Amino acid sequence: MARSRVVQTPRGWGLLAGGLVSLGIGVVAINLLLLLVGVVVLAFVGIDLLAFALSTRDFRPDDFTVQRTENTALLPVGAVGTMALKVESHRKGGMYTEVYDRVPEGLAPIAGSPHLVTWWERGSDVSLAYAYRAELRGTLEIGPTIVVAHDTFGLAFRGARVENRWPVEVIPQVALWRTEITERLRNETVGRVLTGPRGFGTEFRSLREYQDRDDFRSIVWKRSTFERLLVKETQIENRVDVALLLDVSRPMGEGRPGAEALDLAVEASLLLARYAFSQGDRTAVLLYSDLPLAFLPLDRSTDHSFQLDRVIGQAKVQTGMFQLEDALRYLAERLGQATSVFAFTALEPAPDLSRGGLAAFRRAGHRLYVYAPDPQGLFPPGDDELANRAVRVTAGPDVARRREAVARLRAQGLPVSTYSALDLLDQVTQQYVRLRVGGGAA
């Protein structure tokens, strides 16, 4: 790699300017003292810069090796990650050095420091260790590591950029969301599925003591004793296939930072995927702009659940124009059996359903539930009435277009809901519960 150039600091420029001013005034005023001061200052600055340039003439990124250890690669929003690195120098001499590990916006250091100023002895290593809190979701890169050599008097420096980036994937926190709803799902589905034999067969539920009304053939002899007979209790499986369709085009970027339409859709999709996994349902996901960006087919494995978290959690706004019918056609070709599709889309431009994509989707037995962001609902009213009025005026055209698009879909018999920053999780959860207990037909 090419070596970096010497850069003067503000102190160096100030001292150089002071020497020139002193020299100029001495010449005009014929003042030998000022002339002498100017010459001495300029000579000092020149000698220092020359000596620094010569001592660091081969200063380049190849002189350093960065090794990262004890590093976090995946964590939820609000969690704490760690980073530790050791920088090795291959240079022959010591130097006054500043080492800085670039931390992106969205990762806030809370302990330790990614920055260090020290005298770097020949043959020694420099270590950095710090902890940070994840504040924004997405793939965030730590690095590169910047090594800056300073001269003794702080008049100049020379920097080297060591490329050793470390990606950190930050996904929304789902483990603590609405845990009581999981119990609600379990109670409602177990209690009501037994009366409606819709599903894939029977599955083991638990062992219990034999009762007079039980079939004698249901006794589990290997687990029973003469004093206590045990029977196997089964239930009818009530599984549903769920697909999550996320519109990641630019209109889904509307809303307040951290609570944009896509952020809310991501949280709802992660929550729904977590519930589906806990109930043994198969889940698929599609991120779509004007083209498919990521697709995971239907599955219910633990590894698949982990991949769902990563794919959904990393969704971000992309360029392109979302067409609902094209996305539905893509899904219809890959889902196989009848699936309930939860689509989160800004409906911009308004869907054109005249090309037969929706009809093919329905013929395959799939059901579609559309959730569109409410432009005004993405900005909850505050105490400032003037700001509230400005939001209403600004969002007016978007509200009109959204209502027209929603009306067009509803005219096709599709269930369409609009969501705000406060109610999407409840809407999605209620619909999923209805599907689990057999009341979700569109």
PAMIBA-999112 format. One line per field, with one value per residue: residue number from 1; residue in three letters; x, y, z of N, C-alpha, C in turn. Coordinates in steps of 0.1 Angstrom, whole numbers, m for minus. Layout:
n: NUM_...;
res: ALA_...;
n.X: X_...;
n.Y: Y_...;
n.Z: Z_...;
ca.X: X_...;
ca.Y: Y_...;
ca.Z: Z_...;
c.X: X_...;
c.Y: Y_...;
c.Z: Z_...;
REM end
This chain:
n: 1_2_3_4_5_6_7_8_9_10_11_12_13_14_15_16_17_18_19_20_21_22_23_24_25_26_27_28_29_30_31_32_33_34_35_36_37_38_39_40_41_42_43_44_45_46_47_48_49_50_51_52_53_54_55_56_57_58_59_60_61_62_63_64_65_66_67_68_69_70_71_72_73_74_75_76_77_78_79_80_81_82_83_84_85_86_87_88_89_90_91_92_93_94_95_96_97_98_99_100_101_102_103_104_105_106_107_108_109_110_111_112_113_114_115_116_117_118_119_120_121_122_123_124_125_126_127_128_129_130_131_132_133_134_135_136_137_138_139_140_141_142_143_144_145_146_147_148_149_150_151_152_153_154_155_156_157_158_159_160_161_162_163_164_165_166_167_168_169_170_171_172_173_174_175_176_177_178_179_180_181_182_183_184_185_186_187_188_189_190_191_192_193_194_195_196_197_198_199_200_201_202_203_204_205_206_207_208_209_210_211_212_213_214_215_216_217_218_219_220_221_222_223_224_225_226_227_228_229_230_231_232_233_234_235_236_237_238_239_240_241_242_243_244_245_246_247_248_249_250_251_252_253_254_255_256_257_258_259_260_261_262_263_264_265_266_267_268_269_270_271_272_273_274_275_276_277_278_279_280_281_282_283_284_285_286_287_288_289_290_291_292_293_294_295_296_297_298_299_300_301_302_303_304_305_306_307_308_309_310_311_312_313_314_315_316_317_318_319_320_321_322_323_324_325_326_327_328_329_330_331_332_333_334_335_336_337_338_339_340_341_342_343_344_345_346_347_348_349_350_351_352_353_354_355_356_357_358_359_360_361_362_363_364_365_366_367_368_369_370_371_372_373_374_375_376_377_378_379_380_381_382_383_384_385_386_387_388_389_390_391_392_393_394_395_396_397_398_399_400_401_402_403_404_405_406_407_408_409_410_411_412_413_414_415_416_417_418_419_420_421_422_423_424_425_426_427_428_429_430_431_432_433_434_435_436_437_438_439_440_441_442;
res: MET_ALA_ARG_SER_ARG_VAL_VAL_GLN_THR_PRO_ARG_GLY_TRP_GLY_LEU_LEU_ALA_GLY_GLY_LEU_VAL_SER_LEU_GLY_ILE_GLY_VAL_VAL_ALA_ILE_ASN_LEU_LEU_LEU_LEU_LEU_VAL_GLY_VAL_VAL_VAL_LEU_ALA_PHE_VAL_GLY_ILE_ASP_LEU_LEU_ALA_PHE_ALA_LEU_SER_THR_ARG_ASP_PHE_ARG_PRO_ASP_ASP_PHE_THR_VAL_GLN_ARG_THR_GLU_ASN_THR_ALA_LEU_LEU_PRO_VAL_GLY_ALA_VAL_GLY_THR_MET_ALA_LEU_LYS_VAL_GLU_SER_HIS_ARG_LYS_GLY_GLY_MET_TYR_THR_GLU_VAL_TYR_ASP_ARG_VAL_PRO_GLU_GLY_LEU_ALA_PRO_ILE_ALA_GLY_SER_PRO_HIS_LEU_VAL_THR_TRP_TRP_GLU_ARG_GLY_SER_ASP_VAL_SER_LEU_ALA_TYR_ALA_TYR_ARG_ALA_GLU_LEU_ARG_GLY_THR_LEU_GLU_ILE_GLY_PRO_THR_ILE_VAL_VAL_ALA_HIS_ASP_THR_PHE_GLY_LEU_ALA_PHE_ARG_GLY_ALA_ARG_VAL_GLU_ASN_ARG_TRP_PRO_VAL_GLU_VAL_ILE_PRO_GLN_VAL_ALA_LEU_TRP_ARG_THR_GLU_ILE_THR_GLU_ARG_LEU_ARG_ASN_GLU_THR_VAL_GLY_ARG_VAL_LEU_THR_GLY_PRO_ARG_GLY_PHE_GLY_THR_GLU_PHE_ARG_SER_LEU_ARG_GLU_TYR_GLN_ASP_ARG_ASP_ASP_PHE_ARG_SER_ILE_VAL_TRP_LYS_ARG_SER_THR_PHE_GLU_ARG_LEU_LEU_VAL_LYS_GLU_THR_GLN_ILE_GLU_ASN_ARG_VAL_ASP_VAL_ALA_LEU_LEU_LEU_ASP_VAL_SER_ARG_PRO_MET_GLY_GLU_GLY_ARG_PRO_GLY_ALA_GLU_ALA_LEU_ASP_LEU_ALA_VAL_GLU_ALA_SER_LEU_LEU_LEU_ALA_ARG_TYR_ALA_PHE_SER_GLN_GLY_ASP_ARG_THR_ALA_VAL_LEU_LEU_TYR_SER_ASP_LEU_PRO_LEU_ALA_PHE_LEU_PRO_LEU_ASP_ARG_SER_THR_ASP_HIS_SER_PHE_GLN_LEU_ASP_ARG_VAL_ILE_GLY_GLN_ALA_LYS_VAL_GLN_THR_GLY_MET_PHE_GLN_LEU_GLU_ASP_ALA_LEU_ARG_TYR_LEU_ALA_GLU_ARG_LEU_GLY_GLN_ALA_THR_SER_VAL_PHE_ALA_PHE_THR_ALA_LEU_GLU_PRO_ALA_PRO_ASP_LEU_SER_ARG_GLY_GLY_LEU_ALA_ALA_PHE_ARG_ARG_ALA_GLY_HIS_ARG_LEU_TYR_VAL_TYR_ALA_PRO_ASP_PRO_GLN_GLY_LEU_PHE_PRO_PRO_GLY_ASP_ASP_GLU_LEU_ALA_ASN_ARG_ALA_VAL_ARG_VAL_THR_ALA_GLY_PRO_ASP_VAL_ALA_ARG_ARG_ARG_GLU_ALA_VAL_ALA_ARG_LEU_ARG_ALA_GLN_GLY_LEU_PRO_VAL_SER_THR_TYR_SER_ALA_LEU_ASP_LEU_LEU_ASP_GLN_VAL_THR_GLN_GLN_TYR_VAL_ARG_LEU_ARG_VAL_GLY_GLY_GLY_ALA_ALA;
n.X: 8_4_23_12_7_25_8_2_m6_m31_m17_9_6_m1_22_40_28_30_59_64_50_64_89_82_74_97_114_101_101_128_138_160_156_130_134_153_137_117_133_143_120_109_129_129_104_106_128_117_95_109_125_105_92_112_117_93_90_84_60_31_m1_6_24_12_m7_m38_m56_m87_m105_m127_m153_m185_m210_m237_m265_m294_m314_m306_m291_m258_m227_m193_m159_m127_m93_m60_m32_m5_28_50_71_104_113_103_73_52_19_m15_m43_m72_m103_m128_m162_m194_m223_m251_m240_m232_m205_m200_m184_m149_m128_m127_m105_m71_m42_m8_27_44_63_91_86_65_29_m3_m33_m69_m100_m134_m169_m201_m234_m261_m280_m294_m310_m298_m271_m241_m209_m179_m149_m127_m94_m76_m44_m23_6_24_44_70_64_38_32_27_13_10_m10_m24_m46_m60_m75_m98_m125_m153_m183_m214_m244_m275_m305_m340_m352_m368_m372_m384_m408_m442_m448_m469_m488_m480_m487_m514_m519_m513_m532_m556_m555_m549_m572_m593_m588_m592_m618_m621_m611_m589_m560_m526_m526_m520_m505_m482_m490_m490_m484_m507_m527_m545_m580_m615_m630_m611_m596_m586_m565_m548_m531_m498_m476_m449_m443_m459_m471_m481_m495_m501_m514_m506_m516_m513_m517_m530_m533_m551_m532_m529_m518_m506_m495_m474_m465_m444_m444_m425_m425_m399_m394_m388_m411_m417_m400_m411_m419_m410_m375_m363_m388_m400_m421_m412_m396_m415_m430_m410_m406_m431_m432_m411_m420_m443_m431_m417_m438_m451_m430_m429_m453_m450_m456_m450_m429_m424_m404_m403_m384_m390_m386_m385_m377_m372_m354_m346_m353_m368_m378_m408_m405_m398_m378_m352_m329_m339_m356_m337_m324_m346_m349_m326_m327_m351_m346_m326_m337_m339_m345_m348_m339_m362_m395_m422_m444_m473_m487_m467_m450_m468_m472_m446_m444_m465_m456_m437_m446_m461_m483_m515_m512_m511_m506_m490_m488_m468_m469_m465_m482_m476_m466_m502_m517_m519_m541_m548_m535_m537_m523_m532_m554_m543_m529_m549_m562_m544_m550_m541_m541_m545_m534_m533_m513_m510_m492_m503_m500_m504_m506_m481_m468_m473_m495_m482_m474_m472_m492_m490_m469_m483_m503_m488_m479_m502_m510_m487_m488_m512_m516_m504_m521_m545_m538_m532_m556_m571_m557_m561_m589_m591_m580_m597_m620_m615_m620_m601_m587_m577_m557_m549_m520_m506_m480_m485_m502_m498_m486_m505_m526_m516_m511_m536_m548_m533_m539_m566_m563_m550_m571_m589_m605_m597_m604_m604;
n.Y: m12_23_49_72_108_135_155_187_199_220_234_233_248_272_279_281_302_322_325_334_359_372_374_389_414_421_425_448_466_467_453_436_417_407_396_376_360_351_337_317_303_295_279_259_248_238_220_202_191_180_161_144_136_121_101_87_79_55_48_31_13_m15_m18_m26_m50_m61_m78_m92_m101_m119_m109_m96_m108_m110_m96_m84_m53_m29_m46_m54_m54_m67_m57_m65_m59_m64_m46_m50_m39_m36_m20_m5_14_33_53_82_76_74_55_44_29_27_33_27_48_41_21_25_33_22_14_11_21_30_43_53_69_68_62_42_16_0_m31_m38_m44_m29_m27_m26_m25_m26_m20_m19_m5_m16_3_8_m12_m35_m43_m34_m20_m23_m6_8_3_30_42_66_84_107_137_147_173_178_190_179_150_116_93_59_37_8_m18_m37_m46_m54_m70_m64_m78_m65_m72_m67_m68_m96_m116_m107_m98_m94_m119_m130_m135_m157_m178_m174_m182_m209_m218_m213_m226_m253_m258_m255_m267_m294_m299_m295_m313_m304_m306_m321_m346_m367_m358_m364_m355_m356_m378_m394_m405_m436_m436_m445_m441_m442_m457_m490_m498_m476_m476_m471_m495_m498_m477_m479_m492_m519_m507_m482_m471_m457_m436_m426_m393_m377_m352_m335_m324_m290_m272_m244_m229_m201_m172_m144_m113_m87_m54_m36_m12_24_40_26_37_58_77_81_82_50_41_37_28_4_m5_m11_m31_m51_m57_m68_m89_m105_m111_m126_m147_m159_m167_m186_m205_m214_m228_m248_m243_m239_m216_m189_m164_m134_m108_m80_m57_m40_m63_m97_m98_m114_m147_m172_m205_m224_m237_m254_m258_m255_m242_m229_m211_m195_m184_m170_m150_m135_m128_m113_m94_m79_m64_m36_m4_m2_8_9_m1_m12_m39_m53_m74_m87_m97_m115_m133_m144_m156_m175_m193_m207_m215_m238_m258_m246_m214_m189_m156_m128_m96_m68_m36_m5_1_17_22_24_m9_m28_m50_m63_m82_m108_m120_m120_m136_m161_m166_m169_m192_m211_m216_m199_m175_m140_m113_m80_m54_m20_9_37_70_92_80_71_91_98_121_149_172_196_216_230_216_191_199_206_180_168_183_179_151_148_144_118_103_104_90_65_57_54_33_13_10_0_m25_m37_m38_m59_m79_m84_m87_m58_m39_m9_4_19_34_22_0_m23_m47_m59_m62_m81_m102_m109_m117_m139_m156_m161_m176_m199_m210_m216_m197_m179_m175_m158;
n.Z: 0_m6_10_35_36_52_75_87_119_135_154_144_120_131_145_123_109_128_129_103_103_124_111_89_101_113_92_79_100_106_127_146_166_162_137_143_160_142_123_139_148_123_115_135_131_105_108_126_111_89_102_113_90_77_96_96_70_57_66_66_60_59_78_101_120_128_152_160_189_211_203_196_174_167_180_199_197_221_236_250_235_229_222_214_206_193_183_163_157_130_127_131_150_180_186_191_194_182_185_170_169_146_154_144_139_159_174_206_226_259_280_287_260_225_217_220_232_232_240_217_221_206_191_207_216_211_228_226_243_247_255_241_234_215_194_171_146_121_98_110_108_125_125_99_116_128_127_140_137_156_157_181_192_185_161_136_118_107_91_91_76_86_72_86_91_112_111_127_135_142_156_161_195_205_224_247_241_246_261_274_255_241_259_259_232_234_252_240_215_221_236_218_194_196_191_165_139_121_104_104_115_144_175_201_234_264_293_314_342_340_332_337_314_293_264_266_250_249_270_282_285_290_306_328_360_383_402_391_363_331_305_271_261_233_208_182_155_148_126_108_78_74_57_54_40_31_21_10_m2_m9_1_25_43_57_86_121_131_139_144_120_91_80_101_121_108_106_133_139_122_131_156_150_136_157_173_156_153_180_181_163_136_101_85_62_45_26_13_m6_m32_m61_m71_m59_m29_m7_2_21_22_32_65_96_113_139_131_109_121_133_110_100_119_114_86_85_105_94_74_53_39_4_m30_m57_m70_m55_m64_m57_m69_m84_m64_m51_m71_m73_m48_m50_m68_m52_m27_m25_m8_6_21_46_41_53_45_45_35_18_m2_m24_m57_m61_m60_m89_m100_m123_m139_m133_m113_m86_m89_m96_m73_m54_m65_m59_m33_m13_13_19_39_44_55_59_64_83_73_90_115_120_132_162_179_197_224_212_195_171_158_155_137_115_108_100_78_61_57_45_15_12_29_15_m9_2_13_m10_m23_m4_m5_m30_m29_m10_m24_m40_m23_m3_30_45_66_83_100_129_149_172_173_156_164_180_162_143_160_169_145_139_161_154_131_142_157_138_127_107_80_49;
ca.X: 0_11_24_4_15_26_m2_4_m17_m34_m6_20_3_m1_36_45_23_37_72_64_46_75_99_78_74_112_120_96_106_142_140_168_151_119_140_159_127_111_141_144_107_107_139_124_93_112_136_108_88_118_129_93_90_122_115_81_89_79_48_20_m10_12_32_4_m16_m49_m63_m98_m108_m138_m161_m199_m213_m251_m272_m306_m313_m306_m281_m245_m217_m179_m149_m113_m84_m46_m26_9_36_62_81_117_114_91_67_41_9_m29_m50_m87_m112_m140_m174_m205_m235_m259_m233_m227_m196_m205_m173_m137_m127_m121_m95_m60_m30_3_40_44_77_95_83_53_16_m13_m46_m81_m111_m146_m182_m211_m248_m267_m292_m301_m309_m292_m257_m232_m195_m169_m136_m113_m86_m68_m32_m18_19_25_57_72_58_24_31_23_10_9_m20_m25_m59_m59_m88_m101_m139_m160_m198_m222_m258_m283_m319_m349_m354_m380_m373_m392_m421_m456_m447_m482_m496_m476_m495_m527_m520_m512_m544_m568_m553_m551_m585_m604_m584_m597_m632_m621_m600_m582_m545_m518_m526_m520_m491_m481_m492_m485_m488_m515_m532_m557_m594_m624_m635_m600_m595_m576_m553_m540_m521_m484_m472_m435_m441_m469_m468_m493_m503_m504_m515_m504_m520_m507_m527_m527_m542_m551_m523_m535_m507_m508_m483_m474_m455_m443_m440_m421_m422_m387_m392_m386_m422_m417_m391_m417_m421_m399_m363_m364_m402_m405_m431_m405_m392_m427_m432_m399_m409_m443_m428_m402_m429_m451_m422_m414_m450_m453_m421_m433_m465_m447_m460_m440_m429_m415_m403_m398_m382_m393_m387_m390_m372_m370_m341_m343_m365_m366_m390_m415_m398_m401_m366_m346_m320_m347_m360_m326_m323_m357_m346_m315_m332_m361_m340_m316_m344_m337_m352_m340_m345_m371_m409_m429_m456_m478_m490_m455_m446_m477_m469_m434_m447_m474_m448_m428_m451_m467_m497_m522_m505_m516_m495_m491_m480_m466_m466_m470_m492_m472_m478_m514_m516_m526_m544_m555_m527_m540_m514_m540_m563_m534_m525_m561_m564_m535_m555_m534_m549_m537_m538_m524_m511_m505_m489_m511_m490_m505_m504_m466_m463_m482_m495_m474_m480_m471_m503_m485_m463_m493_m510_m479_m478_m515_m509_m477_m492_m525_m516_m501_m533_m555_m534_m532_m570_m575_m551_m568_m602_m590_m578_m609_m630_m612_m623_m590_m587_m566_m557_m538_m514_m498_m468_m489_m512_m495_m483_m518_m534_m510_m512_m550_m551_m526_m547_m578_m558_m547_m583_m597_m614_m590_m607_m605;
ca.Y: 0_36_55_84_120_142_165_196_201_235_240_235_259_284_283_285_315_332_328_343_372_378_377_400_426_424_431_461_475_466_449_424_407_400_388_364_351_345_327_305_296_288_268_249_240_231_209_192_185_172_149_136_130_111_90_79_79_42_46_26_3_m28_m19_m30_m62_m60_m91_m89_m112_m117_m100_m100_m108_m109_m92_m76_m39_m27_m55_m50_m62_m64_m57_m64_m60_m62_m41_m53_m30_m42_m9_m8_23_37_65_87_71_75_44_46_19_34_27_33_53_29_13_35_28_25_10_11_31_26_53_53_77_62_60_29_11_m9_m45_m40_m44_m20_m34_m19_m33_m17_m25_m9_m9_m15_13_7_m25_m36_m47_m23_m25_m17_m5_2_8_41_44_79_87_122_141_150_185_179_199_171_136_108_83_47_31_m6_m24_m50_m44_m65_m68_m67_m78_m61_m75_m62_m76_m103_m125_m102_m92_m100_m133_m136_m139_m171_m186_m173_m190_m223_m222_m212_m236_m266_m260_m255_m275_m308_m300_m294_m321_m299_m306_m330_m359_m365_m357_m367_m343_m359_m390_m392_m418_m442_m434_m456_m438_m444_m470_m499_m499_m465_m477_m473_m505_m496_m466_m482_m502_m525_m497_m470_m473_m445_m436_m415_m384_m371_m341_m333_m313_m278_m264_m235_m224_m187_m165_m130_m106_m73_m44_m28_0_37_45_20_44_69_76_87_73_39_36_38_18_m9_m10_m17_m43_m60_m62_m76_m102_m113_m116_m136_m159_m165_m175_m197_m215_m220_m236_m259_m239_m236_m201_m185_m149_m128_m94_m77_m43_m43_m77_m104_m96_m125_m156_m184_m213_m229_m247_m252_m262_m245_m235_m221_m200_m186_m177_m160_m138_m128_m122_m103_m83_m71_m58_m22_3_m3_14_1_2_m25_m43_m64_m86_m95_m104_m126_m143_m150_m165_m186_m204_m213_m219_m251_m259_m233_m206_m176_m146_m115_m87_m54_m28_9_2_27_28_16_m22_m31_m64_m67_m91_m122_m125_m123_m148_m173_m167_m175_m205_m220_m218_m191_m164_m128_m103_m69_m44_m8_20_49_81_100_71_69_102_100_135_153_183_208_215_235_204_182_204_204_166_165_190_172_138_148_137_104_97_102_79_53_53_49_20_3_8_m8_m39_m42_m41_m73_m89_m87_m80_m48_m31_1_4_30_31_16_m11_m33_m60_m64_m66_m93_m113_m113_m125_m152_m164_m166_m187_m210_m216_m220_m186_m169_m175_m145;
ca.Z: 0_m6_23_37_36_65_77_98_128_137_162_134_111_139_147_111_106_137_125_91_108_131_102_81_108_116_79_77_111_107_141_146_175_156_126_149_165_131_118_149_148_111_115_144_125_94_112_132_101_81_110_114_76_75_105_92_55_52_74_58_67_59_90_113_119_138_155_169_197_221_196_194_159_166_193_198_200_235_243_251_228_233_212_219_195_195_171_163_148_124_125_139_161_188_182_198_185_185_178_171_162_143_158_136_146_162_185_215_236_273_289_280_249_212_214_229_229_240_233_213_221_195_193_217_211_217_229_229_247_250_254_234_234_202_195_158_140_108_98_113_107_133_118_101_127_124_135_137_143_159_161_195_196_181_149_124_120_95_95_83_77_85_69_94_96_118_110_138_131_153_153_172_207_204_235_258_236_248_264_278_243_238_268_253_220_238_259_230_204_227_241_208_183_198_186_150_134_109_106_98_121_158_181_216_243_277_299_326_348_333_337_333_300_284_257_272_241_250_281_278_294_294_317_338_370_387_411_384_348_324_291_262_256_221_203_167_151_141_121_97_71_74_49_57_28_35_11_15_m11_m1_9_38_52_63_100_129_132_148_144_106_87_79_115_128_101_110_147_139_115_140_167_144_133_169_178_147_157_192_178_153_123_91_82_51_44_13_12_m20_m36_m74_m73_m47_m23_1_4_29_20_44_73_110_121_148_122_100_129_135_98_99_127_108_74_88_113_86_63_52_27_m8_m42_m65_m69_m51_m71_m49_m77_m88_m52_m49_m82_m69_m37_m54_m74_m43_m14_m25_m3_10_31_50_38_60_36_51_23_18_m13_m34_m62_m58_m67_m102_m99_m135_m147_m130_m102_m74_m92_m95_m59_m48_m70_m52_m20_m3_19_20_49_40_66_53_74_82_74_102_127_122_139_172_183_209_231_204_185_158_151_151_125_104_104_93_65_53_54_38_2_14_35_4_m18_9_14_m23_m25_5_m10_m42_m24_m3_m34_m45_m12_5_43_46_78_84_113_134_157_185_173_146_171_185_150_138_170_169_133_140_170_147_122_150_162_127_123_99_66_43;
c.X: 9_12_16_13_15_16_1_m8_m20_m22_6_18_3_13_43_41_29_51_73_60_57_86_95_79_89_118_114_101_121_145_147_162_139_124_146_148_120_120_142_131_106_117_135_113_98_119_127_101_97_122_117_91_100_121_103_79_83_66_36_11_m3_21_25_m5_m26_m56_m74_m102_m120_m148_m175_m203_m228_m257_m284_m304_m314_m296_m267_m235_m203_m170_m136_m104_m70_m40_m11_16_48_73_93_118_102_86_55_28_m5_m36_m65_m94_m125_m153_m185_m216_m245_m253_m227_m218_m200_m194_m161_m137_m121_m110_m83_m48_m19_16_42_59_79_92_72_40_7_m26_m57_m92_m122_m159_m191_m225_m254_m280_m300_m300_m303_m278_m248_m218_m186_m156_m138_m106_m76_m56_m25_m5_20_40_58_64_44_22_26_20_10_0_m20_m39_m58_m72_m90_m115_m145_m175_m205_m237_m267_m298_m328_m350_m367_m382_m383_m405_m433_m455_m460_m490_m492_m484_m509_m529_m521_m526_m556_m567_m555_m565_m596_m601_m590_m611_m633_m610_m594_m567_m538_m518_m526_m506_m492_m482_m486_m489_m497_m521_m544_m570_m603_m629_m624_m601_m583_m563_m544_m530_m507_m478_m458_m433_m451_m464_m481_m502_m508_m503_m514_m509_m514_m518_m522_m537_m541_m541_m531_m524_m511_m495_m484_m463_m455_m437_m437_m417_m410_m384_m392_m398_m423_m407_m398_m419_m409_m387_m365_m378_m408_m414_m424_m401_m403_m430_m422_m402_m421_m440_m420_m411_m438_m443_m419_m426_m452_m443_m425_m445_m463_m452_m448_m441_m420_m414_m398_m397_m382_m393_m393_m386_m371_m355_m337_m355_m360_m379_m396_m407_m402_m390_m360_m336_m327_m352_m349_m323_m334_m354_m335_m320_m341_m355_m331_m323_m342_m343_m342_m346_m354_m386_m416_m442_m461_m481_m478_m450_m455_m475_m456_m436_m456_m467_m439_m433_m457_m481_m502_m515_m512_m504_m499_m482_m480_m461_m472_m480_m489_m462_m490_m514_m525_m528_m551_m547_m528_m532_m522_m549_m555_m531_m537_m564_m555_m539_m549_m544_m540_m543_m528_m525_m504_m503_m498_m502_m491_m502_m490_m460_m473_m483_m488_m481_m480_m482_m499_m478_m473_m500_m501_m478_m491_m515_m499_m482_m505_m525_m513_m513_m543_m551_m535_m547_m575_m570_m558_m581_m602_m588_m590_m620_m628_m615_m612_m591_m575_m568_m546_m533_m507_m486_m472_m496_m509_m493_m496_m526_m529_m512_m527_m554_m545_m534_m560_m574_m556_m560_m593_m607_m608_m593_m609_m618;
c.Y: 13_42_68_96_126_154_174_198_216_242_243_247_272_289_288_299_326_335_337_357_379_382_389_414_430_430_445_471_475_463_435_413_399_391_375_355_344_335_315_297_288_276_256_241_232_218_198_184_176_159_139_129_119_99_81_78_66_38_43_16_m11_m29_m25_m42_m60_m74_m88_m102_m109_m107_m105_m99_m106_m106_m84_m62_m38_m35_m49_m60_m58_m64_m56_m66_m57_m57_m43_m44_m37_m32_m11_2_26_50_69_85_73_63_45_36_26_26_34_39_41_20_24_29_32_21_8_22_25_35_53_61_72_64_45_24_1_m23_m48_m40_m34_m27_m24_m28_m23_m25_m14_m14_m6_m7_12_m7_m24_m42_m35_m28_m16_m17_5_8_18_42_57_81_103_125_145_162_188_189_192_157_129_96_71_41_16_m12_m37_m49_m56_m62_m72_m66_m75_m63_m70_m73_m83_m112_m120_m97_m100_m115_m139_m140_m154_m181_m186_m182_m205_m227_m223_m223_m250_m269_m262_m264_m289_m310_m299_m301_m316_m299_m317_m344_m357_m365_m359_m354_m346_m373_m386_m405_m423_m439_m443_m454_m440_m457_m478_m500_m487_m465_m479_m482_m503_m486_m469_m492_m509_m516_m485_m472_m459_m446_m424_m406_m377_m360_m340_m321_m302_m269_m255_m231_m208_m182_m150_m123_m91_m65_m36_m16_13_42_38_26_56_67_82_77_63_34_39_27_4_m14_m17_m30_m54_m66_m71_m90_m111_m119_m128_m149_m166_m173_m187_m208_m222_m230_m247_m256_m237_m222_m199_m170_m145_m113_m90_m62_m43_m57_m84_m102_m107_m134_m168_m192_m217_m239_m244_m256_m251_m236_m225_m209_m190_m178_m167_m148_m129_m121_m110_m91_m74_m64_m43_m17_2_6_4_4_m11_m27_m55_m76_m94_m103_m116_m137_m151_m160_m177_m197_m212_m218_m233_m251_m246_m227_m193_m166_m133_m106_m73_m45_m14_11_14_22_19_3_m22_m46_m70_m78_m105_m128_m128_m135_m161_m176_m174_m189_m216_m223_m209_m180_m152_m118_m92_m59_m32_2_32_61_89_92_68_80_105_115_137_165_196_208_220_224_194_186_203_190_163_171_182_158_137_141_122_97_94_91_66_48_48_35_9_0_m1_m23_m45_m45_m54_m83_m92_m80_m71_m40_m20_1_16_25_23_3_m23_m47_m67_m69_m79_m104_m118_m121_m139_m162_m169_m177_m200_m217_m218_m209_m176_m169_m161_m145;
c.Z: 0_8_24_38_50_64_89_106_129_145_153_125_118_141_135_107_115_134_113_95_115_121_93_88_111_104_77_88_113_122_141_155_169_144_132_154_153_125_126_148_135_110_123_137_113_98_118_121_92_89_111_101_73_83_102_77_50_60_65_65_68_72_102_110_131_139_164_176_207_215_194_179_158_180_190_201_215_243_242_244_232_221_218_207_199_182_173_153_143_122_135_151_168_182_191_190_191_178_181_163_159_146_151_145_148_172_194_226_250_283_281_270_237_208_224_223_238_232_230_212_210_199_203_209_218_217_232_233_251_248_248_235_220_202_182_152_126_109_99_114_116_125_106_114_122_133_131_144_145_161_176_200_192_169_137_128_107_99_86_86_75_84_76_99_102_118_122_134_143_148_164_183_207_216_246_254_240_251_269_266_239_247_263_241_224_244_249_220_210_231_230_196_184_192_171_144_121_112_99_104_136_163_196_224_257_281_311_331_340_340_331_318_289_277_263_264_242_262_276_289_299_305_328_348_374_395_403_369_342_310_284_258_244_217_188_164_144_137_109_91_70_65_52_45_32_23_17_5_m3_6_23_48_59_78_108_130_143_149_130_103_86_92_122_121_105_124_147_132_124_151_162_141_146_174_169_150_170_191_168_139_114_87_70_51_31_15_m3_m22_m50_m79_m59_m41_m14_3_11_27_33_51_87_119_130_140_114_108_131_122_96_107_120_95_77_95_105_75_64_39_16_m19_m49_m62_m67_m59_m64_m57_m81_m76_m49_m59_m78_m58_m41_m61_m65_m30_m14_m19_3_22_34_49_45_52_43_39_24_7_m22_m44_m59_m66_m79_m102_m111_m143_m143_m119_m90_m77_m91_m80_m51_m52_m63_m37_m9_1_22_30_47_52_60_64_72_84_86_115_130_130_150_177_196_215_223_193_171_150_147_138_113_99_96_79_56_48_47_24_3_20_24_m5_m11_10_1_m26_m16_0_m22_m39_m18_m13_m41_m34_m3_19_44_58_77_98_116_142_169_184_163_153_175_173_144_147_169_156_133_150_163_137_130_155_151_123_115_84_61_35;
REM end
